[in-house]
Amino acid sequence: MNRQLLPALAIALTTLLLPALAEARCYAFRDKDFKVCVEGSNGSARSQATSVCEDVSGGDCRISGDSGECRRSSSVRCYDANGDEQSHINPD
């Protein structure tokens, strides 16, 4: 019976854990009044967000933090992975 239970348990754990690993993040940048939201939270995602920031701002960008969403306000603008401005991005 244990041999049948192990594969089912492995599938259940994989199903529950993989979405958390692939979550999207919104990155804030030093001295910028906007965030860039992209899929993922690994080095590739951070590079993509930095590239969008540099395209939007026309200058160098350094990530100062990240969050699970971005909502446009008088002090913050939100951009998606394509560099398009959005009013609200909740990638989680």
Secondary structure per residue as TSV (DSSP state, phi and psi in degrees):
chain	resnum	aa	ss	phi	psi
A	1	M	-	360.0	-35.3
A	2	N	H	-62.8	-32.6
A	3	R	H	-67.8	-28.0
A	4	Q	H	-82.2	-30.9
A	5	L	H	-75.1	-36.1
A	6	L	H	-59.7	-49.8
A	7	P	H	-60.9	-39.7
A	8	A	H	-64.2	-40.7
A	9	L	H	-65.6	-41.3
A	10	A	H	-62.8	-42.0
A	11	I	H	-64.7	-43.8
A	12	A	H	-62.2	-44.5
A	13	L	H	-65.9	-41.3
A	14	T	H	-62.5	-42.6
A	15	T	H	-62.7	-37.1
A	16	L	H	-79.7	-34.3
A	17	L	H	-87.9	-33.4
A	18	L	H	-62.8	-41.7
A	19	P	H	-58.7	-35.3
A	20	A	H	-65.7	-34.3
A	21	L	H	-72.4	-25.0
A	22	A	T	-101.5	16.2
A	23	E	-	-66.4	152.7
A	24	A	-	-91.1	157.0
A	25	R	E	-136.4	155.0
A	26	C	E	-109.9	122.3
A	27	Y	E	-102.2	134.2
A	28	A	E	-99.2	155.5
A	29	F	E	-129.5	146.5
A	30	R	T	-60.4	134.0
A	31	D	T	60.6	24.7
A	32	K	-	-121.7	148.7
A	33	D	S	-103.3	32.3
A	34	F	E	-148.1	164.5
A	35	K	E	-121.2	155.0
A	36	V	E	-121.4	125.4
A	37	C	E	-106.4	127.6
A	38	V	E	-137.2	161.9
A	39	E	S	-74.5	133.2
A	40	G	-	97.1	166.8
A	41	S	S	-137.6	18.9
A	42	N	S	-93.4	-174.7
A	43	G	H	-59.9	-36.9
A	44	S	H	-65.1	-41.3
A	45	A	H	-65.1	-41.8
A	46	R	H	-63.7	-39.0
A	47	S	H	-65.4	-40.7
A	48	Q	H	-63.1	-45.1
A	49	A	H	-62.4	-41.1
A	50	T	H	-63.9	-40.2
A	51	S	H	-63.0	-43.9
A	52	V	H	-62.6	-43.4
A	53	C	H	-57.6	-46.1
A	54	E	H	-65.5	-36.3
A	55	D	H	-65.8	-43.5
A	56	V	H	-69.4	-44.0
A	57	S	H	-89.5	-21.0
A	58	G	S	75.9	16.8
A	59	G	S	-147.7	-174.0
A	60	D	-	-71.2	148.5
A	61	C	-	-133.4	137.5
A	62	R	-	-127.9	126.1
A	63	I	E	-65.3	133.2
A	64	S	E	-111.5	-11.5
A	65	G	E	171.6	177.7
A	66	D	E	-146.9	161.4
A	67	S	E	-150.1	177.2
A	68	G	S	-88.6	-8.2
A	69	E	-	-158.8	169.3
A	70	C	E	-139.6	131.5
A	71	R	E	-127.1	124.1
A	72	R	-	-62.3	138.8
A	73	S	-	-144.3	-169.9
A	74	S	S	-70.6	-17.9
A	75	S	S	-115.4	-7.1
A	76	V	-	-136.4	133.9
A	77	R	E	-111.5	159.1
A	78	C	E	-124.9	134.0
A	79	Y	E	-125.6	142.7
A	80	D	-	-89.5	-176.2
A	81	A	T	-64.4	-18.5
A	82	N	T	-90.3	-3.3
A	83	G	S	84.7	13.9
A	84	D	-	-91.0	132.7
A	85	E	E	-73.3	137.4
A	86	Q	E	-128.9	156.3
A	87	S	S	-83.6	-29.2
A	88	H	E	-154.3	130.0
A	89	I	E	-129.2	121.5
A	90	N	-	-127.1	83.3
A	91	P	-	-74.1	-15.2
A	92	D	-	-68.5	360.0
